[in-house]
Every structure is written in structure tokens, then in C-alpha cells.
Amino acid sequence: MHPVVRIFLIFGVFATTCIAWMVLGGTMMERTSDTRGALHGQVAELWGSEQTQQAPALSFHWTTRERQIRTETVDGETREIREWVDVHLQERVSPDSTQATVTVLSVGTLFMLMQLTGRLDWYQVLGRDGGSPPAEPAPA
């Protein structure tokens, strides 16, 4: 078979599969939506209405001093006044889990596994000759 025809057929199979998956996904979303709408009232009657709980949030407050320039007109004379003003700032931070937590736990798990498996005699664990490494092949 010619390579161009083969690539065309592979693309055709890929495209057909993609379309089939999209149809299946759309069907499943539609059925889920219909079922959710029909069962929502029955579930609420049995278990109560849906409730949501917000995660806690941290709020940081601090004060900084900024230089402010303003102009005043007194008796027809315009003056430029420079003064330091206290500015109150606030930032809200959500303390929910971050990627850093996952990274730290992954590194910790990897470290423990390396410590545990680094001390094993794998020939003995795998049952090869009671712990002796395989023999070197004789030179030819």
C-alpha cells in the first residue's frame, strides 16, 4: 500500500473515532442533565436542599506611608503641598491546598521509598541464587 494512502486511512480512522467520542460525550451530557433535572426534587425531598460551605479566607491588613502631592488655591494663589499620608491596605488570601503541598508530599514519599529500598538485597528478594549476583560470562 502506498504511504500516502496509508496516512490518509490512519487520519480517517482518527477523525471517525474523534467524531464518535464527541457524539458519545454529547449523549452522556444530555442524559446526565435530563436525569439531574428529574431527580433533583426527589433527592432534595429525601435529604434536604443543597448546601454549600465556603472555604475560610485570610485577610491581611497593613499601613504604609506614601508621599502625596496636592494643590490648594488660597486668595488666588495656587500652592503645591507635599505631605506624607498613611494608606491602609488589605489583601484577602485563600489558604486552600496548593501545588506546593503535592510537591512536598511527593518528594517526601520518594525519599522514604529510596531509603527503604536502597538497603535491600534485590537478588535475595527476587529469589536468585540466595543473594549472589549473576555470574559473569566467560570471555570468548
Sine and cosine of phi, psi and omega as CSV:
sin_phi,cos_phi,sin_psi,cos_psi,sin_omega,cos_omega
0.00,0.00,0.65,-0.76,-0.02,-1.00
-0.93,0.38,0.65,-0.76,-0.05,-1.00
-0.86,0.52,-0.57,0.82,-0.01,-1.00
-0.92,0.40,-0.66,0.75,0.03,-1.00
-0.90,0.44,-0.66,0.75,0.00,-1.00
-0.88,0.47,-0.71,0.71,0.02,-1.00
-0.90,0.44,-0.65,0.76,0.03,-1.00
-0.87,0.48,-0.68,0.74,0.02,-1.00
-0.92,0.39,-0.64,0.77,0.04,-1.00
-0.89,0.46,-0.69,0.72,0.05,-1.00
-0.88,0.48,-0.65,0.76,0.02,-1.00
-0.88,0.47,-0.69,0.73,0.04,-1.00
-0.90,0.44,-0.68,0.73,0.00,-1.00
-0.88,0.48,-0.72,0.69,-0.01,-1.00
-0.90,0.44,-0.68,0.74,0.02,-1.00
-0.89,0.46,-0.66,0.75,0.02,-1.00
-0.90,0.43,-0.67,0.74,0.03,-1.00
-0.87,0.49,-0.70,0.71,0.01,-1.00
-0.89,0.45,-0.66,0.75,0.01,-1.00
-0.89,0.46,-0.66,0.75,0.02,-1.00
-0.91,0.41,-0.61,0.79,0.03,-1.00
-0.91,0.42,-0.65,0.76,0.04,-1.00
-0.90,0.44,-0.72,0.70,0.01,-1.00
-0.88,0.48,-0.70,0.72,0.01,-1.00
-0.89,0.47,-0.68,0.74,0.03,-1.00
-0.90,0.44,-0.65,0.76,0.03,-1.00
-0.89,0.45,-0.69,0.72,-0.01,-1.00
-0.92,0.40,-0.62,0.78,0.04,-1.00
-0.91,0.42,-0.66,0.75,0.00,-1.00
-0.90,0.43,-0.71,0.71,0.00,-1.00
-0.90,0.43,-0.64,0.77,0.01,-1.00
-0.90,0.44,-0.69,0.73,0.00,-1.00
-0.89,0.46,-0.69,0.72,0.02,-1.00
-0.89,0.46,-0.70,0.71,-0.03,-1.00
-0.92,0.39,-0.65,0.76,0.00,-1.00
-0.88,0.48,-0.69,0.72,0.00,-1.00
-0.90,0.44,-0.62,0.78,-0.04,-1.00
-0.96,0.28,-0.58,0.82,-0.09,-1.00
-1.00,-0.05,-0.21,0.98,-0.08,-1.00
-0.84,0.54,-0.72,0.70,0.00,-1.00
-0.91,0.42,-0.64,0.77,-0.01,-1.00
-0.92,0.38,-0.66,0.75,0.02,-1.00
-0.92,0.40,-0.67,0.74,0.02,-1.00
-0.89,0.45,-0.59,0.81,0.02,-1.00
-0.92,0.39,-0.62,0.79,-0.05,-1.00
-0.98,0.18,-0.70,0.72,-0.14,-0.99
-0.93,-0.36,-0.15,0.99,-0.05,-1.00
0.98,-0.20,0.19,-0.98,-0.05,-1.00
-0.96,0.29,0.30,-0.96,-0.02,-1.00
-0.92,0.39,0.68,-0.73,0.02,-1.00
-0.82,-0.57,0.58,-0.82,0.04,-1.00
-0.84,-0.55,0.53,-0.85,0.02,-1.00
-0.81,-0.58,0.80,-0.60,0.00,-1.00
-0.99,0.14,0.60,-0.80,0.08,-1.00
-0.95,0.33,0.48,-0.88,0.03,-1.00
-0.92,0.40,0.43,-0.90,0.01,-1.00
-0.77,-0.64,0.58,-0.81,0.07,-1.00
-0.99,-0.13,0.57,-0.82,0.02,-1.00
-0.78,-0.62,0.87,-0.50,0.00,-1.00
-0.97,-0.24,0.74,-0.67,0.02,-1.00
-0.85,-0.53,0.68,-0.73,0.09,-1.00
-0.43,-0.90,0.30,-0.95,-0.02,-1.00
-0.86,-0.51,0.71,-0.70,0.09,-1.00
-0.81,-0.58,0.32,-0.95,0.05,-1.00
-0.95,-0.31,0.76,-0.65,0.03,-1.00
-0.81,-0.58,0.52,-0.86,0.05,-1.00
-1.00,0.09,0.77,-0.64,-0.04,-1.00
-0.84,-0.54,0.67,-0.74,0.03,-1.00
-0.90,-0.44,0.80,-0.60,0.03,-1.00
-0.68,-0.73,0.37,-0.93,0.00,-1.00
-0.91,-0.41,0.62,-0.79,0.05,-1.00
-0.77,-0.63,0.56,-0.83,0.08,-1.00
-0.92,-0.40,0.89,-0.46,0.01,-1.00
-0.82,-0.58,0.84,-0.55,0.00,-1.00
0.79,0.61,0.66,0.75,0.04,-1.00
0.98,0.21,0.02,1.00,-0.01,-1.00
-0.96,-0.28,0.80,-0.59,-0.01,-1.00
-1.00,-0.04,0.79,-0.62,0.02,-1.00
-0.87,-0.50,0.56,-0.83,0.10,-1.00
-0.98,-0.22,0.86,-0.51,-0.05,-1.00
-0.94,-0.35,0.81,-0.59,0.04,-1.00
-0.93,-0.37,0.79,-0.61,-0.01,-1.00
-0.50,-0.86,0.33,-0.94,0.07,-1.00
-1.00,-0.04,0.73,-0.68,-0.04,-1.00
-0.82,-0.58,0.66,-0.75,0.09,-1.00
-0.98,0.20,0.79,-0.61,0.02,-1.00
-0.91,-0.42,0.82,-0.57,0.00,-1.00
-1.00,-0.08,0.83,-0.56,-0.05,-1.00
-0.89,-0.46,0.39,-0.92,0.00,-1.00
-0.55,-0.83,0.62,-0.79,0.07,-1.00
-0.66,-0.75,0.75,-0.66,0.05,-1.00
-0.99,-0.16,0.72,-0.70,-0.03,-1.00
-0.79,-0.62,0.73,-0.68,0.05,-1.00
-1.00,-0.06,0.86,-0.50,-0.09,-1.00
-1.00,0.03,0.39,0.92,0.00,-1.00
-0.92,0.40,0.20,-0.98,-0.13,-0.99
-0.83,0.55,0.58,-0.81,-0.02,-1.00
-0.86,-0.51,0.14,-0.99,0.05,-1.00
-0.91,0.42,-0.45,0.89,0.01,-1.00
-0.88,0.47,-0.60,0.80,0.02,-1.00
-0.88,0.47,-0.71,0.70,0.00,-1.00
-0.89,0.45,-0.67,0.74,-0.01,-1.00
-0.90,0.44,-0.72,0.70,-0.01,-1.00
-0.89,0.46,-0.70,0.72,0.00,-1.00
-0.92,0.40,-0.61,0.79,0.03,-1.00
-0.91,0.43,-0.70,0.71,0.01,-1.00
-0.91,0.42,-0.65,0.76,0.03,-1.00
-0.89,0.46,-0.68,0.73,0.03,-1.00
-0.90,0.44,-0.70,0.72,0.03,-1.00
-0.88,0.48,-0.66,0.75,0.02,-1.00
-0.88,0.48,-0.71,0.70,-0.01,-1.00
-0.90,0.43,-0.67,0.74,0.02,-1.00
-0.90,0.44,-0.63,0.78,0.03,-1.00
-0.91,0.41,-0.62,0.78,0.02,-1.00
-0.92,0.39,-0.64,0.77,-0.03,-1.00
-0.95,0.30,-0.68,0.74,-0.08,-1.00
-1.00,0.07,-0.28,0.96,0.00,-1.00
-0.94,0.34,-0.36,0.93,-0.04,-1.00
-0.99,-0.13,0.02,1.00,-0.04,-1.00
-1.00,0.06,0.56,-0.83,0.16,-0.99
-1.00,-0.05,0.99,-0.16,-0.14,-0.99
-0.91,0.41,-0.46,0.89,0.06,-1.00
-0.91,0.42,-0.62,0.78,0.02,-1.00
-0.95,0.30,-0.65,0.76,-0.01,-1.00
-0.89,0.45,-0.67,0.74,-0.04,-1.00
-0.99,0.11,-0.05,1.00,0.11,-0.99
0.98,0.21,0.56,0.83,0.02,-1.00
-0.98,-0.19,0.92,-0.38,0.15,-0.99
0.77,0.64,0.56,0.83,0.09,-1.00
0.88,0.48,0.49,0.87,0.12,-0.99
0.95,-0.30,-0.08,1.00,0.00,-1.00
-1.00,0.00,0.62,-0.78,0.01,-1.00
-0.93,0.37,0.33,-0.94,-0.01,-1.00
-0.88,0.47,0.52,-0.86,-0.04,-1.00
-0.94,0.34,0.57,-0.82,0.06,-1.00
-0.95,0.32,0.65,-0.76,0.04,-1.00
-0.93,0.37,0.57,-0.83,0.00,-1.00
-0.94,0.34,0.64,-0.76,0.01,-1.00
-0.91,0.42,0.58,-0.82,-0.04,-1.00
-1.00,0.00,0.00,0.00,0.00,0.00
